[in-house]
Amino acid sequence: MHPIEAWVSNDLGFSDYRFEVVSDDASYRKYYRLILKDKTYIIMDSSMQIESIYPFIDISVRLLKAKVQIPRRYAQNLHDGYLLLEDLGNTHLLDILNDMSYKLLYMKSIHEILKMQEADTTGLEPYDEEFLMFEMKLMQEWYLEKHLWVRLNDEEQKDLDKVLELIKDEVISQPQGYFVHRDFHSRNIMFAGRGKVSVIDYQDARVGAITYDLASLLKDVYIKFDREKILELVIEFKELKGGLQDISNEQFIRWFDFMSIQRHIKILGIFARLKIRDNKPAYINDIPMTLEYIKETISLYDELKPLEKIINKVAP
């Protein structure tokens, strides 16, 4: 008997059930749907990385206190790394986003960001300069060198280092100290009927910039809308957030764009690493959209132009 089956049968007391795989995400966690006669649950299997279950529980408590919609937790097995969670169904934000629905659905999601930003951040790791640079350097190591076998010459290396420093400085210059989900995109936002929005995959939260989760949501590498539509939502967030009257819309948009390109540079490295190191090649299919976002942002800011040569070298 599999350890999960033993837990479900012996500890939870369920019988006459079956499992189906829900997802095998980008981490070492796996998710299964536990199907009973009249109810379903989700089992989070962290057995390959048991220590990750503790941040999940910790962040869950913080978000619940901030009234953020997250899956309820019904039972836990800390020894083996299992959690029994509320089943939110199969409808992700990505499944229902379109030109007609995007504004309503994004606004619902933005309201969850606003609530998350009120969550307790005591003891969370900072999204500081060192970590921002570490993330962006994944692009050169995993995407350029290990995935594409591209080596930069001295001039290109200097250009890349200069641009990454610039991006990091711009991110750090904006208001800090906010709860950051880190992966608040259309595959991690669930719609469980009656317009209820629920947030998942939040266990890696840190403390960082005001625009981080907004950038994750509105410049999501799994879907893209016209920039004009997105910027309307960016300004809507700024107005709803409050306390930013002294910040011009142009400045806030600049913060948003530089936060976005930091994420997109990092994502190139992560997607390549998932393929090479973790044998999860599907994420490579999302690299073209990621590059499209990067090119768009470069076209808007002259100081990012040195990065254009490098990007065009690998993705003309």
C-alpha positions in Angstrom: 0.0 0.0 0.0 1.3 3.5 -0.9 2.0 5.7 2.1 -0.7 8.1 0.9 -3.2 5.3 0.7 -2.3 4.2 4.2 -2.8 7.8 5.5 -6.2 8.1 3.8 -7.4 4.7 4.9 -6.0 4.4 8.4 -5.6 7.9 9.7 -8.4 9.7 7.8 -10.8 6.8 7.9 -11.9 7.0 4.2 -12.9 4.0 2.2 -14.2 3.4 -1.3 -12.1 6.2 -2.8 -9.9 6.7 -5.9 -7.2 9.1 -6.9 -6.5 11.2 -9.9 -3.4 13.2 -10.7 -4.1 17.0 -10.6 -0.7 18.4 -11.3 3.0 17.8 -11.0 4.1 21.4 -10.6 7.5 23.1 -11.2 8.6 22.2 -7.6 9.0 18.8 -6.0 5.3 18.8 -4.9 2.6 16.7 -6.5 -1.1 17.1 -6.2 -3.8 14.4 -6.3 -7.6 14.6 -6.2 -9.1 12.3 -3.6 -12.5 11.2 -5.0 -15.1 9.9 -2.6 -18.7 9.0 -3.3 -20.1 12.5 -2.5 -17.0 14.7 -2.0 -13.6 15.4 -3.4 -10.4 16.8 -1.7 -6.9 17.7 -2.9 -3.9 16.0 -1.4 -0.7 17.9 -1.5 2.2 15.5 -1.6 5.4 17.1 -0.3 7.2 13.9 0.5 10.1 14.6 -1.8 10.7 17.9 0.0 9.0 17.5 3.4 10.5 20.7 4.8 8.4 22.7 2.2 5.2 21.8 4.1 6.0 24.1 7.0 6.2 27.3 4.9 3.0 26.4 3.2 1.2 26.1 6.6 2.8 29.3 7.9 1.9 31.4 4.9 -1.6 29.9 4.9 -2.2 31.2 8.4 -0.9 34.7 7.4 -3.1 34.9 4.3 -6.2 33.6 6.2 -5.7 36.4 8.8 -5.6 38.9 5.9 -8.8 37.4 4.5 -7.2 36.2 1.3 -9.2 33.4 -0.3 -7.0 30.2 -0.2 -7.9 26.5 0.0 -9.0 25.3 3.4 -6.8 22.8 5.2 -8.6 19.8 6.7 -5.9 17.4 7.8 -2.1 17.1 7.8 0.6 14.5 8.1 3.8 16.4 8.9 5.9 13.3 9.2 5.3 12.2 5.6 4.6 15.6 4.1 0.9 15.3 3.2 -1.9 17.9 3.4 -5.6 17.3 2.8 -7.0 20.5 1.2 -10.2 21.9 -0.2 -10.8 21.0 -3.8 -11.2 24.2 -5.8 -12.0 22.5 -9.0 -10.1 22.7 -12.3 -10.9 26.2 -13.5 -7.8 28.4 -13.5 -7.9 32.1 -14.3 -6.1 31.2 -17.6 -9.0 29.0 -18.7 -11.5 31.9 -18.6 -9.5 35.0 -19.5 -10.4 36.6 -22.9 -10.9 40.0 -24.3 -14.4 40.2 -22.8 -13.6 38.9 -19.4 -10.1 40.1 -18.7 -11.0 43.4 -16.9 -13.5 41.9 -14.4 -11.3 38.9 -13.7 -8.1 40.8 -13.4 -9.8 43.3 -11.0 -11.0 40.4 -8.8 -7.4 39.2 -8.7 -6.0 42.7 -8.0 -8.3 42.9 -5.0 -6.6 39.7 -3.7 -3.2 41.3 -4.2 -4.3 44.3 -2.1 -5.4 41.9 0.6 -2.2 39.9 0.4 -0.2 43.1 0.8 -1.8 43.5 4.2 -0.6 40.1 5.4 1.9 39.8 8.2 5.5 39.6 6.8 7.3 39.1 10.1 10.3 36.8 9.5 9.8 36.3 5.8 12.9 36.4 3.6 13.5 39.8 1.8 13.4 40.3 -1.9 16.6 42.2 -1.6 19.3 43.3 -4.1 21.3 40.1 -3.7 18.2 37.9 -4.4 17.0 40.0 -7.3 20.5 39.6 -9.0 20.7 35.9 -8.2 17.4 35.3 -10.0 18.3 37.3 -13.1 21.7 35.6 -13.4 19.8 32.3 -13.9 19.1 33.5 -17.4 22.8 33.5 -18.4 23.6 30.2 -16.7 20.7 28.1 -17.7 19.1 29.7 -20.7 22.0 31.1 -22.6 24.8 28.8 -21.7 23.2 25.4 -20.8 20.2 25.6 -23.0 21.4 27.5 -26.1 25.1 26.9 -25.7 25.7 30.6 -26.1 28.8 32.4 -24.6 28.9 36.1 -24.3 32.0 38.1 -25.4 33.5 40.6 -23.0 31.5 43.6 -24.4 28.2 41.6 -24.2 29.0 40.6 -20.7 29.6 44.1 -19.6 26.3 45.2 -21.3 24.4 42.5 -19.6 25.9 43.2 -16.1 25.2 46.9 -16.5 21.5 46.3 -17.5 20.9 43.8 -14.7 22.3 46.3 -12.2 20.0 49.0 -13.6 16.9 46.8 -13.4 17.8 45.8 -9.8 18.3 49.4 -8.8 14.9 50.4 -10.3 13.1 47.6 -8.5 14.7 48.5 -5.2 13.8 52.2 -5.7 10.1 51.5 -5.4 8.2 51.1 -2.1 9.3 47.9 -0.3 8.1 45.8 2.6 5.1 44.2 1.0 4.0 40.6 1.1 5.0 39.0 -2.2 3.4 35.8 -3.4 6.2 35.4 -6.0 4.1 33.4 -8.5 0.8 35.2 -8.7 -0.2 34.3 -12.3 -3.2 32.8 -14.2 -2.3 29.2 -13.4 -2.2 29.9 -9.6 -5.5 31.7 -9.4 -8.6 29.5 -9.2 -12.3 30.2 -9.9 -14.4 27.8 -7.9 -17.9 29.0 -8.9 -20.0 32.1 -8.0 -17.0 34.3 -9.0 -15.0 33.1 -6.0 -11.3 33.8 -6.5 -8.8 31.6 -4.6 -5.0 31.8 -4.5 -2.7 28.8 -4.5 1.0 28.0 -4.6 2.0 30.8 -2.2 4.5 28.9 0.1 7.6 30.7 -1.3 6.4 34.2 -0.3 8.9 36.9 0.5 8.9 40.6 1.4 9.5 42.9 -1.5 8.4 45.6 -4.0 4.9 47.0 -4.3 4.6 46.0 -8.0 5.9 42.4 -7.8 2.6 40.5 -7.8 0.9 43.0 -10.0 3.6 42.4 -12.6 3.2 38.6 -12.2 -0.5 38.9 -12.8 -0.6 41.4 -15.7 2.5 40.4 -17.6 1.9 36.7 -17.2 4.0 34.6 -19.5 1.1 32.3 -20.3 -1.2 35.0 -21.8 -0.9 38.5 -23.2 -3.2 41.4 -23.7 -2.8 44.8 -25.4 -0.5 47.1 -23.4 -3.1 49.9 -23.2 -5.5 47.6 -21.5 -2.9 46.4 -19.0 -1.8 49.9 -18.1 -5.4 50.9 -17.3 -5.4 48.1 -14.7 -1.9 49.2 -13.4 -3.2 52.7 -12.7 -6.4 51.2 -11.2 -4.2 49.3 -8.8 -2.3 52.4 -7.9 -5.4 54.3 -7.1 -7.0 51.5 -5.1 -3.7 51.0 -3.1 -3.8 54.6 -2.0 -0.9 56.5 -0.4 0.8 57.0 -3.7 -0.6 60.5 -4.6 3.0 61.9 -4.8 3.9 59.2 -7.4 3.1 60.0 -11.0 1.4 57.5 -13.2 4.4 57.5 -15.4 6.8 56.6 -12.5 4.5 53.8 -11.3 4.3 52.3 -14.8 8.1 52.5 -15.0 8.3 50.6 -11.7 5.8 48.0 -13.1 7.8 47.6 -16.3 11.1 47.1 -14.7 9.7 44.7 -12.1 8.2 42.8 -15.0 11.4 42.5 -17.0 13.3 41.4 -13.9 10.7 38.5 -13.6 10.9 37.7 -17.3 14.7 37.5 -17.3 14.6 35.2 -14.4 11.8 33.1 -16.0 14.0 32.4 -19.0 16.6 30.8 -16.7 14.0 28.9 -14.6 12.2 27.4 -17.6 15.5 26.2 -19.1 16.5 24.8 -15.7 13.2 22.9 -15.4 14.0 21.2 -18.7 17.7 20.5 -18.2 17.9 19.8 -14.5 14.4 18.6 -13.6 13.3 16.9 -16.8 10.2 19.1 -17.2 10.5 20.2 -20.8 7.0 21.6 -21.2 7.9 25.0 -19.9 10.2 25.6 -22.8 7.1 26.2 -24.9 6.4 29.4 -22.9 9.8 30.9 -23.6 8.6 32.7 -26.9 5.9 34.7 -25.0 8.5 35.5 -22.3 10.9 36.8 -25.0 8.1 38.8 -26.5 7.5 40.6 -23.2 11.2 41.3 -22.8 11.5 42.8 -26.3 8.4 45.0 -25.7 9.9 46.4 -22.5 13.3 47.0 -24.1 11.6 49.0 -26.9 10.1 51.3 -24.3 13.3 52.3 -22.4 16.5 53.4 -24.1 18.6 52.4 -21.1 17.6 48.7 -21.7 18.8 48.8 -25.3 22.1 47.0 -24.6 20.1 44.0 -23.7 18.5 44.0 -27.1 21.7 42.8 -28.8 21.9 39.8 -26.5 18.3 38.9 -26.9 18.4 39.3 -30.7 21.5 37.1 -30.8 19.5 34.2 -29.5 16.0 35.1 -30.6 16.1 37.3 -33.7 
